[in-house]
Amino acid sequence: MMTSLQGRVVLVTGAAKRIGRGIALRLAKEGARVAIHYSSSEAEARATAAECGNAPLFRADLEKIAEIERLFADVTQHFGKLDGLVNNAARFTRRDPLAITEADWDFVHSVNLKATFFCCQQAARHMLTHDGGKIVNISSLGGIRAWPDHAHYCASKAGVIHMTRALAQAWAPKITVNSVAPGVIPFGEPDERVKRLIAKTPAGRAGTADEIADAVVFFLNASDFMTGQVLAVDGGLSQK
């Protein structure tokens, strides 16, 4: 059973730029009422919101649980409901594992894993007492395949994948929790590392934000019989 996104309220975290922006634009095009979250990229968030039919903006520092709680209170107060959550906000840094500091680790994990969990928790508290809902966590090819100079990032995204499976069991059948794992989705001119990954991709090219949005829409529209799944949108790179 597939449903429509028409009129459904979906919060997208980190929606100002890049993949998050692509997801927000696509959801608005599908008829969803999109809540645009941003942290510091206000100008870009306003531009995205304008293209989403003047969607409302919600600012929050996802490193702070109190601000996550306020974010969800504001969204549900504004719309009166919450049907879907797309956890897209994330950080990415490159470090030699021997050089990773506690600050490096916390910088990535505080948003990629910790904030993703507490956003899921806040969404579920609303959804479980209302009409249920759907959560889509954006993970990464780095959560499936090991990248030696990104051990901290890979750990955070592998955590998102396994957490998705645990929460899918915890909140079924009222809430589905699934994950989309993007492959190489460059913005701007790719660096040498990205070029090497593109060269290894069986599809022979990089992906686009709209292709990630395809997978998000799929999960948001899917029946409650599809939960706890991880869909790699990576041109086949995870199979190598």
N, CA and C of each residue as an Amber inpcrd file, in Angstrom:
protein
   720
   0.8430000  -1.1970000   0.0000000   0.0000000   0.0000000   0.0000000
   0.8750000   1.2420000   0.0000000   0.6700000   2.1060000  -0.9520000
   1.3970000   3.3690000  -0.9980000   0.3990000   4.4950000  -0.7340000
   0.8290000   5.4800000   0.0020000  -0.0440000   6.6030000   0.3270000
   0.5020000   7.8750000  -0.3010000  -0.2290000   8.9750000  -0.1050000
   0.1900000  10.2470000  -0.6800000   0.7760000  11.1460000   0.4040000
   1.6870000  12.0030000   0.0060000   2.2480000  12.9650000   0.9560000
   1.4100000  14.2330000   1.0360000   0.3700000  14.3360000   0.2560000
  -0.4530000  15.5460000   0.2050000  -0.9530000  15.9310000   1.5900000
  -0.5650000  17.1130000   2.0490000  -1.0400000  17.6370000   3.3220000
  -0.3580000  17.0660000   4.5520000   0.5600000  16.1330000   4.3800000
   1.2340000  15.5500000   5.5380000   2.3720000  16.4540000   6.0010000
   2.5220000  16.5910000   7.3110000   3.5410000  17.4640000   7.8970000
   4.8340000  16.6750000   8.0900000   5.9030000  17.1490000   7.4640000
   7.1920000  16.4650000   7.5550000   8.2700000  17.4770000   7.9320000
   8.9860000  17.1920000   9.0020000  10.1220000  18.0120000   9.4290000
  11.3950000  17.4540000   8.8120000  12.1700000  18.3260000   8.1770000
  13.4650000  17.9410000   7.6150000  14.5440000  18.7080000   8.3680000
  15.4320000  17.9970000   9.0460000  16.5300000  18.6800000   9.7470000
  17.6630000  18.9490000   8.7640000  18.3680000  20.0550000   8.9990000
  19.4630000  20.4250000   8.1020000  18.9870000  20.6380000   6.6780000
  17.8720000  21.3540000   6.5500000  17.2150000  21.4730000   5.2390000
  17.6880000  22.6670000   4.4190000  18.6410000  23.4270000   4.9210000
  19.0330000  24.6590000   4.2310000  19.8100000  24.4000000   2.9510000
  20.6460000  23.3560000   2.9730000  21.5910000  23.1630000   1.8690000
  21.6910000  21.7040000   1.4700000  22.3280000  21.4870000   0.3520000
  22.7760000  20.1720000  -0.0870000  21.6390000  19.1430000  -0.1160000
  21.8700000  17.9670000   0.4490000  20.8670000  16.9010000   0.3680000
  19.5790000  17.3020000   1.0770000  19.7030000  17.9570000   2.2350000
  18.5120000  18.3700000   2.9710000  17.6300000  19.3040000   2.1700000
  18.2470000  20.2290000   1.4740000  17.5000000  21.1430000   0.6120000
  16.7810000  20.3630000  -0.5000000  17.5110000  19.4230000  -1.1030000
  16.9100000  18.6230000  -2.1660000  15.7110000  17.8270000  -1.6780000
  15.8200000  17.2800000  -0.4740000  14.7070000  16.5210000   0.1050000
  13.5160000  17.4350000   0.3730000  13.7800000  18.5990000   0.9750000
  12.7010000  19.5390000   1.2960000  11.9600000  19.9850000   0.0350000
  12.7120000  20.3320000  -1.0020000  12.0830000  20.7750000  -2.2490000
  11.2100000  19.6710000  -2.8340000  11.7200000  18.4570000  -2.7900000
  10.9630000  17.3380000  -3.3550000   9.6870000  17.0640000  -2.5550000
   9.7810000  17.1040000  -1.2370000   8.6040000  16.8570000  -0.4050000
   7.5300000  17.9130000  -0.6420000   7.9640000  19.1660000  -0.7690000
   7.0070000  20.2370000  -1.0570000   6.3370000  20.0030000  -2.4140000
   7.1130000  19.5750000  -3.3780000   6.5760000  19.2820000  -4.7140000
   5.5480000  18.1520000  -4.6590000   5.7600000  17.2130000  -3.7370000
   4.8400000  16.0800000  -3.5740000   3.5920000  16.4510000  -2.7780000
   3.5330000  17.6970000  -2.3190000   2.3410000  18.1560000  -1.6130000
   2.4370000  18.1410000  -0.0990000   3.6110000  17.7760000   0.4370000
   3.7750000  17.7710000   1.8910000   3.8670000  19.1910000   2.4300000
   3.4930000  19.3470000   3.6730000   3.6900000  20.6090000   4.3920000
   5.0240000  20.4630000   5.1260000   6.0500000  21.1400000   4.6140000
   7.4180000  20.9140000   5.0710000   7.8100000  21.9180000   6.1540000
   8.4020000  21.4050000   7.2250000   9.0090000  22.2450000   8.2550000
  10.5050000  22.2600000   7.9940000  11.0600000  23.4460000   7.7950000
  12.4690000  23.6080000   7.4480000  13.2820000  23.8900000   8.7060000
  14.1310000  22.9450000   9.1060000  15.0390000  23.2000000  10.2260000
  16.3950000  23.6470000   9.7040000  17.0150000  24.5660000  10.4380000
  18.3990000  24.9590000  10.1550000  19.0620000  25.3250000  11.4790000
  20.3870000  25.3980000  11.4540000  21.1300000  25.7820000  12.6390000
  21.7640000  27.1530000  12.4630000  22.6460000  27.2970000  11.4590000
  23.3500000  28.5620000  11.2650000  23.1930000  29.1370000   9.8590000
  22.7280000  28.3330000   8.9140000  22.6460000  28.7860000   7.5100000
  21.3050000  29.4470000   7.2270000  21.0900000  30.6000000   7.8740000
  19.7620000  31.2250000   7.7940000  19.4170000  31.6870000   6.3820000
  20.3560000  32.3210000   5.6830000  20.0670000  32.8240000   4.3390000
  19.6880000  31.6860000   3.4090000  20.4510000  30.5920000   3.4580000
  20.1370000  29.4390000   2.6150000  18.8120000  28.8030000   3.0170000
  18.5350000  28.7620000   4.3200000  17.2740000  28.1880000   4.7930000
  16.0870000  29.0120000   4.3050000  16.2290000  30.3370000   4.3310000
  15.1400000  31.1910000   3.8410000  14.9010000  30.9700000   2.3480000
  15.9820000  30.7830000   1.6020000  15.8430000  30.5270000   0.1650000
  15.1390000  29.2000000  -0.0830000  15.5150000  28.1810000   0.6740000
  14.8650000  26.8700000   0.5390000  13.3920000  26.9660000   0.9070000
  13.0980000  27.6390000   2.0200000  11.7210000  27.7790000   2.4730000
  10.8640000  28.5010000   1.4280000  11.4360000  29.5270000   0.8110000
  10.7000000  30.2630000  -0.2200000  10.3440000  29.3560000  -1.3860000
  11.2800000  28.4890000  -1.7700000  11.0340000  27.5630000  -2.8730000
  10.0800000  26.4340000  -2.4780000   9.8670000  26.2610000  -1.1930000
   8.9170000  25.2510000  -0.7030000   7.5670000  25.8860000  -0.3980000
   7.2270000  26.9340000  -1.1260000   5.9320000  27.5970000  -0.9280000
   5.8690000  28.3810000   0.3530000   6.9950000  29.0440000   0.6920000
   7.1040000  29.8140000   1.9360000   6.8550000  28.9400000   3.1690000
   7.5270000  27.8150000   3.1860000   7.4370000  26.9040000   4.3300000
   7.9970000  27.5750000   5.5740000   7.4900000  27.2230000   6.7550000
   7.9780000  27.8440000   7.9920000   9.3740000  27.3570000   8.3520000
  10.1370000  28.2710000   8.9630000  11.5150000  28.0020000   9.3710000
  11.5880000  27.7640000  10.8750000  12.4390000  26.8290000  11.2650000
  12.6350000  26.5330000  12.6770000  14.1350000  26.4000000  12.9360000
  14.6610000  27.2980000  13.7800000  16.0920000  27.2470000  14.0800000
  16.3320000  26.4990000  15.3820000  17.3360000  25.6160000  15.3890000
  17.7150000  24.9170000  16.6180000  19.1400000  24.4040000  16.4930000
  19.8780000  24.4990000  17.5980000  21.2000000  23.8910000  17.7010000
  20.9930000  22.4610000  18.1860000  21.1710000  21.4980000  17.2910000
  20.8610000  20.1130000  17.6130000  21.8490000  19.4850000  18.5850000
  22.9200000  20.2060000  18.9260000  23.8270000  19.7130000  19.9720000
  23.1850000  19.8260000  21.3500000  22.1310000  20.6090000  21.4610000
  21.5040000  20.8710000  22.7540000  20.1250000  20.2130000  22.7960000
  19.9530000  19.2620000  23.7040000  18.7040000  18.5060000  23.7830000
  17.5270000  19.4330000  24.0600000  17.7350000  20.4640000  24.8780000
  16.6530000  21.4100000  25.1660000  16.1670000  22.0980000  23.8950000
  17.0860000  22.3640000  22.9770000  16.6830000  23.0060000  21.7220000
  15.9810000  22.0230000  20.7960000  16.3500000  20.7500000  20.8500000
  15.6190000  19.7270000  20.1000000  14.1890000  19.6380000  20.6180000
  14.0400000  19.6430000  21.9290000  12.6990000  19.5870000  22.5270000
  11.8710000  20.7950000  22.1100000  12.4900000  21.9640000  22.1150000
  11.7650000  23.1840000  21.7060000  11.4040000  23.1310000  20.2230000
  12.3240000  22.6100000  19.4020000  12.0680000  22.4880000  17.9680000
  10.7910000  21.6960000  17.7070000  10.6660000  20.5470000  18.3540000
   9.4940000  19.7010000  18.1100000   8.2310000  20.3080000  18.7090000
   8.3780000  20.9810000  19.8360000   7.2140000  21.6810000  20.4100000
   6.7320000  22.7790000  19.4620000   7.6770000  23.5130000  18.8780000
   7.3170000  24.5950000  17.9560000   6.6680000  24.0590000  16.6840000
   7.2330000  22.9720000  16.1520000   6.6860000  22.3990000  14.9110000
   5.2720000  21.8750000  15.1400000   5.0780000  21.1230000  16.2230000
   3.7400000  20.5600000  16.4630000   2.7350000  21.6420000  16.8430000
   3.2070000  22.6990000  17.5010000   2.2930000  23.8080000  17.8080000
   1.8900000  24.5360000  16.5290000   2.8410000  24.7270000  15.6220000
   2.5620000  25.4460000  14.3820000   1.5960000  24.6730000  13.4910000
   1.8480000  23.3760000  13.3160000   1.0590000  22.5830000  12.3850000
  -0.0950000  21.8310000  13.0420000   0.0130000  21.6180000  14.3630000
  -1.0120000  20.8330000  15.0450000  -0.7920000  19.3370000  14.9500000
   0.2400000  18.9240000  14.2230000   0.5330000  17.4990000  14.0850000
   1.9260000  17.3300000  13.4960000   2.4050000  16.0770000  13.4950000
   3.6740000  15.7340000  12.8490000   3.5150000  14.3320000  12.2780000
   3.6030000  14.2270000  10.9610000   3.4140000  12.9380000  10.2980000
   4.7310000  12.2600000   9.9300000   5.7690000  13.0560000   9.7120000
   7.0280000  12.4750000   9.2740000   8.2160000  13.2830000   9.7410000
   9.3420000  12.5930000   9.9040000  10.6090000  13.2310000  10.2700000
  11.7000000  12.6810000   9.3670000  12.4830000  13.5860000   8.7780000
  13.6630000  13.1930000   8.0130000  14.8760000  13.7490000   8.7450000
  15.6400000  12.8550000   9.3760000  16.8540000  13.2570000  10.0980000
  18.0080000  13.3380000   9.1090000  18.2480000  14.5380000   8.6070000
  19.2840000  14.7420000   7.6000000  20.5090000  15.4750000   8.1480000
  20.3220000  16.3090000   9.1570000  21.4320000  17.1230000   9.6640000
  22.6100000  16.2440000  10.0580000  23.8040000  16.6290000   9.6190000
  24.9920000  15.8240000   9.9070000  26.2510000  16.6560000   9.7230000
  27.3290000  16.1390000  10.2880000  28.6520000  16.7540000  10.1320000
  29.6190000  15.7150000   9.5670000  30.5860000  16.2130000   8.8160000
  31.5440000  15.3320000   8.1560000  32.9200000  15.9710000   8.2400000
  33.8660000  15.2670000   8.8280000  35.2480000  15.7430000   8.8510000
  36.1790000  14.5770000   8.5300000  37.3870000  14.9150000   8.1170000
  38.3900000  13.9110000   7.7850000  39.5470000  14.0370000   8.7650000
  39.9040000  12.9320000   9.4190000  41.0010000  12.9500000  10.3780000
  41.7200000  11.6080000  10.3540000  43.0420000  11.6390000  10.4710000
  43.8010000  10.4240000  10.7380000  43.3270000   9.8810000  12.0880000
  42.9750000   8.5860000  12.1550000  42.4770000   8.0630000  13.4290000
  43.3930000   8.3180000  14.6200000  44.7120000   8.3590000  14.3910000
  45.6420000   8.6290000  15.4900000  45.5870000  10.0750000  15.9550000
  45.0150000  10.9390000  15.1230000  44.9660000  12.3620000  15.4580000
  43.5970000  12.8130000  15.9700000  42.6090000  11.9190000  15.9580000
  41.2610000  12.2900000  16.4080000  41.2820000  12.6120000  17.8960000
  40.7640000  13.7730000  18.2330000  40.6650000  14.1990000  19.6340000
  39.2450000  13.9770000  20.1480000  39.0740000  14.1420000  21.4380000
  37.7260000  14.0540000  22.0140000  36.8160000  15.0990000  21.3780000
  37.3490000  16.2850000  21.1280000  36.5580000  17.3440000  20.5040000
  36.1500000  16.9590000  19.0790000  37.0620000  16.3420000  18.3240000
  36.7340000  15.8760000  16.9730000  35.5990000  14.8540000  17.0160000
  35.7300000  13.9110000  17.9360000  34.7270000  12.8540000  18.0810000
  33.3600000  13.4430000  18.4360000  33.3560000  14.3210000  19.4380000
  32.0910000  14.9000000  19.9050000  31.4620000  15.8070000  18.8500000
  32.2820000  16.5080000  18.0860000  31.7700000  17.3950000  17.0360000
  30.9080000  16.6170000  16.0500000  31.3720000  15.4290000  15.6770000
  30.6310000  14.6040000  14.7220000  29.4790000  13.8520000  15.3950000
  29.7730000  13.1890000  16.5050000  28.7610000  12.3230000  17.1230000
  27.6210000  13.0970000  17.7730000  27.8920000  14.3010000  18.2460000
  26.8440000  15.0740000  18.9210000  25.6740000  15.3650000  17.9910000
  25.9450000  15.5070000  16.7060000  24.8810000  15.7590000  15.7300000
  24.4890000  14.4790000  15.0020000  25.4910000  13.7670000  14.4600000
  25.1870000  12.6150000  13.6060000  24.4280000  11.5080000  14.3180000
  24.7960000  11.2210000  15.5530000  24.1860000  10.1010000  16.2680000
  23.3160000  10.5470000  17.4380000  23.8870000  11.3620000  18.3160000
  23.1310000  11.7750000  19.5080000  21.8950000  12.5890000  19.1310000
  22.0710000  13.6030000  18.3110000  20.9240000  14.4400000  17.9340000
  19.9090000  13.6510000  17.1160000  20.3910000  12.7550000  16.2570000
  19.4630000  11.9380000  15.4770000  18.5880000  11.1000000  16.3980000
  19.1830000  10.5200000  17.4370000  18.3800000   9.7500000  18.3870000
  17.3410000  10.6230000  19.0750000  17.7560000  11.7710000  19.6020000
  16.8180000  12.5750000  20.3770000  15.7480000  13.2260000  19.5020000
  16.0640000  13.4530000  18.2400000  15.0160000  13.8900000  17.3000000
  14.0130000  12.7620000  17.0800000  14.5110000  11.5350000  16.9040000
  13.6130000  10.3810000  16.7860000  12.7200000  10.2680000  18.0200000
  13.3230000  10.4240000  19.1820000  12.5780000  10.2930000  20.4360000
  11.4570000  11.3180000  20.5350000  11.7830000  12.5750000  20.2230000
  10.7730000  13.6300000  20.2890000   9.6530000  13.3790000  19.2820000
  10.0140000  12.9670000  18.0670000   8.9970000  12.6700000  17.0590000
   8.1040000  11.5280000  17.5300000   8.7150000  10.4850000  18.0800000
   7.9500000   9.3090000  18.5020000   6.9940000   9.6330000  19.6390000
   7.4140000  10.4930000  20.5440000   6.5220000  10.8510000  21.6590000
   5.2330000  11.4890000  21.1420000   5.3480000  12.2530000  20.0750000
   4.1470000  12.8330000  19.4700000   3.3840000  11.7740000  18.6650000
   4.0980000  11.0650000  17.8090000   3.4490000  10.1250000  16.8880000
   2.7390000   8.9850000  17.6120000   3.3220000   8.4820000  18.6900000
   2.7320000   7.3480000  19.4060000   1.4240000   7.7160000  20.0940000
   1.2520000   8.9930000  20.4240000   0.0230000   9.4250000  21.0890000
  -0.9790000  10.0270000  20.1110000  -0.6140000  10.0340000  18.8250000
  -1.5270000  10.5410000  17.7970000  -1.7610000   9.4540000  16.7520000
  -1.5240000   9.7460000  15.5070000  -1.8780000   8.8010000  14.4470000
  -0.6900000   8.0260000  13.8890000   0.3950000   7.9400000  14.6600000
   1.5790000   7.2570000  14.1560000   2.3690000   8.1550000  13.2290000
   3.3100000   7.5840000  12.4910000   4.1070000   8.4010000  11.5910000
   5.2590000   7.6210000  11.0030000   6.1010000   8.3420000  10.2890000
   7.2160000   7.7160000   9.5940000   8.4900000   8.5350000   9.8240000
   9.5580000   7.8250000  10.1590000  10.8610000   8.4500000  10.3770000
  11.8480000   7.8920000   9.3600000  12.5920000   8.7870000   8.7300000
  13.6420000   8.3790000   7.7990000  14.9460000   9.0090000   8.2660000
  15.9150000   8.1740000   8.5930000  17.2290000   8.6490000   9.0280000
  18.2040000   8.5750000   7.8570000  18.8520000   9.6890000   7.5530000
  19.8620000   9.6890000   6.4980000  21.1750000   9.2050000   7.1050000
  21.6170000   8.0400000   6.6800000  22.8900000   7.5060000   7.1680000
  23.9600000   7.8080000   6.1270000  24.6780000   6.8120000   5.6650000
  25.7560000   7.0800000   4.7080000  26.3680000   5.7640000   4.2380000
  26.9310000   5.7980000   3.0570000  27.7740000   4.6980000   2.6100000
  28.8800000   4.4410000   3.6310000  29.3140000   5.5120000   4.3250000
  30.3390000   5.3810000   5.3600000  29.8910000   4.5840000   6.5670000
  28.5830000   4.3690000   6.7090000  28.0790000   3.5040000   7.7710000
  28.0410000   2.0450000   7.3640000  28.2710000   1.7890000   6.0740000
  28.2510000   0.4340000   5.5210000  29.6610000  -0.0310000   5.1690000
  30.4390000   0.8840000   4.6120000  31.8070000   0.5990000   4.2020000
  32.7820000   1.4350000   5.0220000  33.9190000   0.8420000   5.3480000
  34.8950000   1.5200000   6.2040000  35.7760000   2.4730000   5.3960000
  35.9060000   3.7050000   5.8970000  36.8110000   4.6970000   5.3100000
  37.8740000   5.0170000   6.3550000  39.1410000   4.6740000   6.1100000
  40.1680000   4.7610000   7.1600000  40.4200000   6.1500000   7.7150000
  40.2140000   7.1940000   6.9220000  40.4360000   8.5460000   7.4290000
  39.1610000   9.1900000   7.9840000  38.1270000   8.3650000   8.1710000
  36.8420000   8.8770000   8.6610000  36.2610000   7.9380000   9.7160000
  37.1320000   7.3670000  10.5630000  36.6730000   6.3610000  11.5310000
  35.5610000   6.9070000  12.4300000  35.7120000   8.1470000  12.8800000
  34.7050000   8.7480000  13.7730000  33.3790000   8.9460000  13.0420000
  33.4420000   9.3920000  11.7800000  32.2310000   9.5860000  10.9800000
  31.5760000   8.2410000  10.6750000  32.3730000   7.2540000  10.2550000
  31.8440000   5.9250000   9.9490000  31.1460000   5.3290000  11.1730000
  31.7520000   5.5000000  12.3430000  31.1490000   4.9840000  13.5700000
  29.7970000   5.6430000  13.8320000  29.7180000   6.9470000  13.6080000
  28.4550000   7.6600000  13.8550000  27.3580000   7.1830000  12.9170000
  27.7030000   6.9710000  11.6530000  26.6890000   6.5820000  10.6720000
  26.3150000   5.1000000  10.7780000  27.2780000   4.2520000  11.1660000
  26.9420000   2.8590000  11.4620000  25.9960000   2.8080000  12.6590000
  26.2230000   3.6970000  13.6160000  25.3280000   3.8070000  14.7620000
  23.9230000   4.1930000  14.3510000  23.8000000   5.1210000  13.4060000
  22.4850000   5.5330000  12.9040000  21.7570000   4.3320000  12.2840000
  22.4860000   3.5250000  11.5160000  21.8710000   2.3720000  10.8620000
  21.3480000   1.3630000  11.8800000  22.1640000   1.0280000  12.8710000
  21.7360000   0.0240000  13.8480000  20.6630000   0.5920000  14.7790000
  20.7740000   1.8670000  15.1010000  19.7470000   2.5200000  15.9070000
  18.4080000   2.5140000  15.1720000  18.4490000   2.7260000  13.8650000
  17.2260000   2.6770000  13.0480000  16.5300000   1.3370000  13.2290000
  17.2990000   0.2570000  13.1890000  16.7220000  -1.0860000  13.3340000
  16.1090000  -1.2860000  14.7230000  16.8070000  -0.7800000  15.7520000
  16.3070000  -0.9340000  17.1190000  15.0120000  -0.1520000  17.3280000
  14.9840000   1.0860000  16.8360000  13.8020000   1.9180000  17.0260000
  12.6230000   1.4140000  16.1990000  12.9180000   0.8090000  15.0500000
  11.8430000   0.2270000  14.2380000  11.1040000  -0.8500000  15.0260000
  11.8640000  -1.6410000  15.7800000  11.2330000  -2.6660000  16.6150000
  10.5150000  -2.0440000  17.8110000  11.1250000  -1.0270000  18.3820000
  10.5680000  -0.4190000  19.5940000   9.2130000   0.2370000  19.3410000
   9.0570000   0.8390000  18.1690000   7.8690000   1.6700000  17.9380000
   6.8880000   1.1110000  16.9170000   7.1430000  -0.0960000  16.4290000
   6.1780000  -0.7320000  15.5320000   4.9270000  -1.1030000  16.3380000
   3.7500000  -1.1210000  15.6990000   3.5000000  -0.8360000  14.2850000
   3.1050000   0.6070000  13.9900000   3.0370000   1.4600000  15.0330000
   2.5310000   2.8210000  14.7860000   3.5130000   3.7030000  14.0260000
   4.8180000   3.4400000  14.2150000   5.8380000   4.2650000  13.5660000
   6.7740000   3.3560000  12.7720000   7.0320000   3.7160000  11.5290000
   8.0800000   3.0280000  10.7820000   9.3540000   3.8660000  10.8700000
  10.4860000   3.1710000  10.9750000  11.7920000   3.8360000  11.0370000
  12.7060000   3.1590000  10.0210000  13.1240000   3.9040000   9.0270000
  13.9770000   3.3790000   7.9680000  15.1390000   4.3380000   7.7300000
  16.1200000   3.8850000   6.9660000  17.3000000   4.7100000   6.7050000
  17.6580000   4.7020000   5.2290000  18.0960000   5.8450000   4.7420000
  18.6410000   5.9840000   3.3950000  20.1340000   6.2610000   3.5320000
  20.9470000   5.4670000   2.8350000  22.4030000   5.6120000   2.9010000
  22.9200000   6.1490000   1.5670000  23.1610000   7.4540000   1.4760000
  23.6570000   8.0160000   0.2180000  25.0790000   7.5710000  -0.0880000
  25.3540000   7.3910000  -1.3610000  26.7130000   7.1790000  -1.8220000
  27.3700000   8.5110000  -2.0860000  28.0290000   8.6490000  -3.2220000
  28.7550000   9.8840000  -3.5400000  27.7740000  10.8870000  -4.1520000
  27.4990000  11.9410000  -3.3970000  26.5700000  12.9980000  -3.8390000
  27.3230000  14.3280000  -3.7250000  28.1360000  14.6800000  -4.7080000
  28.9580000  15.8890000  -4.5750000  28.1710000  17.1680000  -4.8440000
  28.6120000  18.2290000  -4.2150000  28.0840000  19.5780000  -4.4750000
  29.2870000  20.4510000  -4.7780000  29.3090000  21.0580000  -5.9370000
  30.5010000  21.7840000  -6.3470000  31.5040000  20.8320000  -6.9650000
  32.7150000  21.3210000  -7.1720000  33.7530000  20.5310000  -7.8170000
  34.2740000  19.4550000  -6.8570000  34.1720000  18.1580000  -7.2140000
  34.6410000  17.1040000  -6.3160000  36.1570000  17.1030000  -6.1510000
  36.6220000  16.7750000  -4.9280000  38.0650000  16.6760000  -4.6900000
  38.5690000  15.3190000  -5.1740000  39.8510000  15.0660000  -4.9910000
  40.4540000  13.8420000  -5.5270000  39.8580000  12.5860000  -4.8930000
  39.5840000  12.6420000  -3.5820000  38.9850000  11.4790000  -2.9150000
  37.6270000  11.1500000  -3.5090000  36.8130000  12.1700000  -3.7070000
  35.4790000  11.9690000  -4.2730000  35.5710000  11.4620000  -5.7070000
  36.5190000  12.0040000  -6.4600000  36.7040000  11.5390000  -7.8400000
  37.0650000  10.0540000  -7.8780000  37.8870000   9.6110000  -6.9220000
  38.2500000   8.1940000  -6.8670000  37.0320000   7.3330000  -6.5550000
  36.1810000   7.8060000  -5.6440000  34.9730000   7.0540000  -5.3060000
  34.0180000   6.9840000  -6.4970000  33.8890000   8.1020000  -7.2120000
  33.0330000   8.1050000  -8.4010000  33.5540000   7.0920000  -9.4270000
  34.8720000   7.0520000  -9.5860000  35.4850000   6.1290000 -10.5500000
  35.2130000   4.6730000 -10.1770000  35.0630000   4.3970000  -8.8830000
  34.7910000   3.0330000  -8.4220000  33.3080000   2.6710000  -8.4740000
  32.4330000   3.6510000  -8.6570000  30.9910000   3.4250000  -8.6010000
  30.5130000   2.6790000  -9.8420000  29.8790000   1.5120000  -9.6770000
  29.4330000   0.7440000 -10.8360000  28.5290000   1.5240000 -11.7900000
  27.7320000   2.4420000 -11.2670000  26.8500000   3.2290000 -12.1270000
  27.6280000   4.1880000 -13.0210000  28.9090000   4.4030000 -12.7140000
  29.7540000   5.2340000 -13.5560000  29.5800000   6.7180000 -13.3780000
  28.9380000   7.1160000 -12.2920000  28.7120000   8.5460000 -12.0490000
  28.3970000   8.7720000 -10.5760000  28.3750000  10.0420000 -10.2030000
  27.9130000  10.4180000  -8.8670000  26.3870000  10.4750000  -8.8540000
  25.8380000  10.5330000  -7.6480000  24.3960000  10.6590000  -7.5070000
  23.9830000  12.1030000  -7.2970000  22.6820000  12.3240000  -7.1990000
  22.1310000  13.6650000  -6.9950000  21.2570000  13.6950000  -5.7420000
  21.0350000  14.8910000  -5.2350000  20.1550000  15.0500000  -4.0740000
  18.7510000  14.5540000  -4.3860000  18.3010000  14.7380000  -5.6240000
  16.9490000  14.3120000  -5.9800000  16.8230000  12.7900000  -5.9490000
  17.9310000  12.0920000  -6.2220000  17.8860000  10.6340000  -6.1430000
  17.7990000  10.1550000  -4.6980000  18.4010000  10.9020000  -3.7850000
  18.2160000  10.6030000  -2.3580000  16.7830000  10.9070000  -1.9530000
  16.2510000  12.0110000  -2.4580000  14.8600000  12.3740000  -2.1710000
  13.8890000  11.3020000  -2.6690000  14.2050000  10.6660000  -3.8050000
  13.3760000   9.5610000  -4.3020000  13.1950000   8.4950000  -3.2230000
  14.3070000   8.1250000  -2.5980000  14.2720000   7.0720000  -1.5840000
  13.5230000   7.5270000  -0.3360000  13.6950000   8.7950000   0.0450000
  12.9810000   9.3400000   1.2060000  11.4800000   9.3030000   0.9560000
  11.0640000   9.7490000  -0.2200000   9.6360000   9.7360000  -0.5710000
   9.1010000   8.3020000  -0.5480000   9.9030000   7.3740000  -1.0540000
   9.5060000   5.9620000  -1.0500000   9.1850000   5.4950000   0.3680000
  10.0830000   5.7550000   1.3150000   9.8510000   5.3110000   2.6860000
   8.6890000   6.0570000   3.3450000   8.5510000   7.3440000   3.0600000
   7.4490000   8.1120000   3.6520000   6.0990000   7.6570000   3.1250000
   6.0930000   7.0720000   1.9380000   4.8530000   6.5990000   1.3290000
   4.5990000   5.1140000   1.5430000   5.5960000   4.3770000   2.0140000
   5.4760000   2.9220000   2.1090000   4.5470000   2.5060000   3.2480000
   4.0760000   1.2700000   3.1830000   3.1950000   0.7430000   4.2200000
   3.9760000   0.4860000   5.5070000   3.2320000   0.1920000   6.5860000
   3.8940000  -0.0680000   7.8690000   4.5470000  -1.4460000   7.9100000
   4.4600000  -2.1890000   6.8120000   5.1150000  -3.4880000   6.7330000
   6.5830000  -3.3430000   6.3250000   6.9740000  -2.1120000   5.9950000
   8.3620000  -1.8450000   5.6220000   9.0000000  -0.9770000   6.6920000
   9.7740000  -1.5850000   7.5500000  10.4060000  -0.8340000   8.6290000
  11.7230000  -1.5000000   9.0170000  12.6400000  -0.7040000   9.5760000
  13.9420000  -1.2140000   9.9760000  14.8830000  -1.4830000   8.8160000
  14.5940000  -0.8740000   7.6620000  15.3780000  -1.1540000   6.4670000
  16.3930000  -0.0460000   6.1740000  17.4700000  -0.4340000   5.4940000
  18.4960000   0.5150000   5.0600000  18.6080000   0.3990000   3.5430000
  18.3630000   1.4900000   2.8600000  18.4180000   1.5140000   1.3990000
  19.6210000   2.3420000   0.9660000  20.6040000   1.6740000   0.3820000
  21.7940000   2.3700000  -0.1220000  21.4940000   2.9200000  -1.5140000
  21.5960000   4.2320000  -1.6340000  21.4090000   4.8950000  -2.9320000
  22.7930000   5.3700000  -3.3370000  23.5340000   4.4730000  -3.9740000
  24.9750000   4.6780000  -4.1070000  25.5430000   4.2000000  -5.4420000
  24.6740000   3.9340000  -6.4040000  25.1570000   3.4780000  -7.7010000
  25.8570000   2.1320000  -7.6470000  25.5970000   1.3660000  -6.5820000
  26.1930000   0.0460000  -6.4390000  27.5290000   0.0230000  -5.7220000
  27.9960000   1.1850000  -5.2300000  29.3270000   1.2440000  -4.6260000
  29.4610000   0.3970000  -3.3720000  28.3890000   0.2590000  -2.6020000
  28.4690000  -0.5330000  -1.3740000  28.6360000  -2.0210000  -1.6550000
  28.4100000  -2.4230000  -2.8800000  28.5500000  -3.8370000  -3.2380000
  29.9870000  -4.2050000  -3.6340000  30.8430000  -3.2060000  -3.7000000
  32.2220000  -3.4790000  -4.1440000  33.1390000  -3.7610000  -2.9600000
